[in-house]
């Protein structure tokens, strides 16, 4: 029941595996989203996406723009 190969260790490891599989799934989804954004930039240079990145990354804005800053989402 106890020890490195006991039932309790097995249950603990099973829970850890489930947690890590969930984390992996989330990372794979994020990776797919980022790959999609990269393809848009590489293939077409999507002007809307480019402008969005300019706003967010380097703080670019136009003279008449109204900027609303929102708090970043915590993971």
Secondary structure, DSSP 8 states (H G I E B T S, - for coil): --STTSHHHHHHHHHHHHHHHHHHHHHHHHHHHHHHHHHHHHHT--HHHHHHHHHHHH----TT-----------
